[in-house]
């Protein structure tokens, strides 16, 4: 008879899988069973292979067991902005964004975390943005990623803009800001929020607000649904602000119509990483 050995990680994942509902998910969402299988695949595909800590995570939970050596990136003011993009719903969980948006459609859309507070009727006045990857509407939450690099390069599309011919393994930092799309009140202008300038010869997002709380810093990776079942090889220092800011949805629509990053839609989200072996321990 074959002897089956379960590691603590595989046992944890198996228990989660067994606890899941086998029924199909609601329209546009996969079932819990599919998400559990993705988590199991991630654990299996990273076990014993030396991957560093992963993202996104619950920023209210400091626990983690991944001990890979990790050089913390310099403050963003000492680095150069290379990319700005955003995800529909927050990839991270915590602070003022703890309401689960539901399981994804299998490709990272319809999931993540939403603002857990309340909006006024004026703020929720209907306004929609039609994109090739779905609709953004008043009341939706987005997580904006201001990506910084130590490489000498200019802001542009994708992570490729954060690399250079001379340095293809730069230190990376993401300043993350969770925003709520509103159509009333006194919200921020998204075009101004993403404005780029130069300070001391470095490209900077010059209008990141300081009203979203003290950033939670931790060691992680790049995100996105392509890493739901495999580990990201990139080391990223994250600073995630725990409070939300409100932005006018119409200015988001105008930004999507033309920007240096060639962004025209909201990106999907990676499953929240919950495996302690794939999370760094945060100092709180």
TANOR-V288348 format. One record per residue. SS is DSSP state (~ for helix, > for strand, _ for the rest). OMEGA is omega in whole degrees, 0 to 359 (999 if undefined). D_LAST is the distance of its C-alpha to the last C-alpha in Angstrom with 1 decimal. Layout:
# TANOR-V288348
SS_OMEGA_D_LAST, SS_OMEGA_D_LAST
This chain:
# TANOR-V288348
__179_48.5, __177_45.4, __181_42.3, __181_39.2, __178_35.9, __174_32.7, __179_29.3, ~_180_26.3, ~_182_25.2, ~_177_28.7, ~_178_29.0, ~_182_25.9, ~_179_27.2, ~_179_30.7, ~_178_29.6, ~_181_27.9, ~_182_31.1, ~_183_33.4, ~_185_31.5, __175_32.0, __181_34.9, __183_37.7, __177_39.1, __177_39.0, __177_36.3, __182_37.4, __178_39.2, __182_37.2, __173_34.5, __181_34.7, __175_34.4, ~_181_31.5, ~_179_33.4, ~_179_33.2, ~_179_29.5, ~_178_29.3, ~_178_31.7, ~_178_29.6, ~_178_26.6, ~_180_28.9, ~_179_30.3, ~_180_27.0, ~_182_26.2, ~_184_29.7, ~_180_29.8, ~_185_26.7, __176_27.1, __183_27.9, __173_28.2, __179_25.4, __176_23.5, __181_20.1, __187_17.1, __179_18.2, __3_17.5, __183_17.3, __172_14.6, >_184_13.1, __176_10.0, __181_9.3, __186_9.3, __188_6.9, __177_10.0, __184_12.5, __181_15.3, __186_16.6, __179_17.0, __178_19.1, __188_19.0, __177_17.6, __180_18.2, __180_15.8, __177_18.1, __173_19.0, __184_18.1, ~_179_20.3, ~_178_22.6, ~_180_23.6, __182_24.4, >_176_27.0, >_180_26.7, >_182_28.6, >_170_28.2, >_173_27.3, >_177_27.6, >_180_26.3, >_176_26.1, >_192_27.6, >_181_24.9, >_173_21.2, __178_20.4, __175_16.8, >_176_16.1, >_177_13.8, __182_13.8, __180_17.5, >_185_18.8, __181_18.9, >_183_22.7, >_181_24.0, __180_26.9, __177_28.5, __181_29.3, __175_30.5, __184_34.1, __180_33.6, __175_33.0, __180_29.6, __180_31.1, __181_30.7, __181_27.3, __185_23.6, >_184_22.0, >_175_23.5, __184_22.7, __178_22.5, __182_24.1, __177_27.8, __177_30.1, __178_33.4, __179_36.7, __180_37.2, __182_33.9, __178_35.0, __189_38.5, __172_39.4, __182_39.0, >_175_38.6, >_178_38.2, >_177_40.1, >_182_38.8, __179_39.9, __175_36.8, >_188_37.1, >_168_36.7, >_184_34.1, >_176_34.8, __182_33.8, __179_30.8, __176_29.3, >_173_25.7, >_173_25.1, >_183_22.2, >_179_23.2, >_174_22.2, >_188_22.9, >_181_23.3, >_183_23.4, >_173_25.1, __177_26.2, __179_29.6, __182_32.4, __182_33.2, __177_33.8, __181_32.1, __185_33.8, __171_33.7, __179_31.5, ~_178_29.2, ~_179_32.4, ~_181_32.2, ~_179_29.2, __177_31.3, __179_34.3, __183_37.4, __182_36.2, __178_32.6, __174_31.9, __182_28.6, __169_26.6, __183_22.9, >_176_21.7, >_173_19.0, >_171_18.8, >_185_17.9, >_181_17.9, >_179_19.2, >_184_20.2, >_174_23.6, >_181_26.1, >_181_29.8, >_182_32.0, __179_35.6, __183_35.8, __181_34.2, __184_32.8, __177_30.7, >_174_29.7, __184_32.2, ~_179_30.7, ~_177_33.1, ~_180_31.8, ~_183_28.1, __181_28.9, __183_31.2, >_174_31.2, >_177_32.1, >_177_32.2, >_182_30.5, __177_31.4, __181_33.0, >_177_30.0, >_182_29.9, >_165_27.2, >_195_26.5, __185_27.3, __174_26.5, __186_22.9, __177_22.2, __183_19.5, __185_19.8, __176_17.4, __180_14.2, __183_11.5, __173_11.1, >_183_8.3, >_177_9.1, >_178_9.9, >_182_13.1, >_187_15.8, __168_19.4, __185_22.0, __181_22.6, __186_25.7, ~_178_27.9, ~_179_29.7, ~_178_26.9, __184_27.0, __177_29.0, __182_28.2, __173_25.3, __181_24.7, __185_25.5, __174_23.7, __183_20.4, >_171_18.5, >_183_15.4, >_168_14.2, >_185_13.0, >_180_13.2, __188_13.9, __179_13.2, __180_16.6, __168_20.0, >_180_22.9, >_179_26.5, >_181_29.0, >_186_32.8, ~_181_33.8, ~_179_37.1, ~_173_35.4, ~_178_33.5, ~_180_36.9, ~_178_38.3, ~_181_35.6, ~_180_36.2, __179_39.9, __178_39.4, __185_36.5, __182_36.2, __180_33.9, __178_36.6, __179_34.3, __179_36.4, __174_34.3, __179_30.9, >_174_29.5, __183_28.8, __173_25.4, __174_24.3, __175_23.5, __179_19.9, __183_18.9, __179_18.1, __183_19.4, ~_180_16.7, ~_180_18.9, ~_181_18.4, __174_14.6, __174_12.3, __182_9.4, __174_6.1, __183_3.8, __999_0.0
